[in-house]
Amino acid sequence: MQTDCFIKTHQRIDYSLKDLIDFCLNDSWKDAYHHEEFEGVDLQIRKDKKFQYIKHFMVPPQLMDYTDGLALYKNPAGSAEVVRHKDTGRKASLMAPILPHDYPPMVFYKDDKEYCLDNSDPGAVYLNDHMVDHSGSATPVDRFYLIASFKDHSYQELKELCHM
């Protein structure tokens, strides 16, 4: 799927998905960084070395030098919706939804239209534009996703570098 807000890439993390799911569900999150920008949302972020190898499956080679790192996110059950916003800390990201598989992790808003990121393909990686308004669904269960951030390169620049 392709929109002006996100595109499904050819990259996949299938090889690592089982390890990531195990890590998400069975590893302790007590030492995670708590990003509390949105009221009622306790985004927990980990940048552990044990899953950094996934960057080589997730990030296209031509973008490897531009990423600002790989982080695993947890949005705990019962968190509020991440309200409509534009990111201030990054221009774009590569995102791999991990769990659960039955909700859209992000909604993008552009030109008076809504675009829901399809989350029905576990292992898929999406290039996302964080300079357009977007939001995250509230969820009754823990939500996990992996993100490679790009602070200095726009969605359009990254798409062109990858010939998408």
Buried (B, 14 or more C-beta within 10 A) or exposed (E): EEBBBBBBBEBBBEEBBEBBBEBBEEBEBEEBEEBEEBEEBBBBBBEEEEBEEBBEBBBBEEBEEBBBEBBBBBBBEEBBBBBEEEBEEBBBBBBBBBBBEEBBBBBBBBEEEEBBBBBEBBBBBBBBBBBBBBBBBBBEEBBBBBBBBBBEBBBEBBBEEBEE
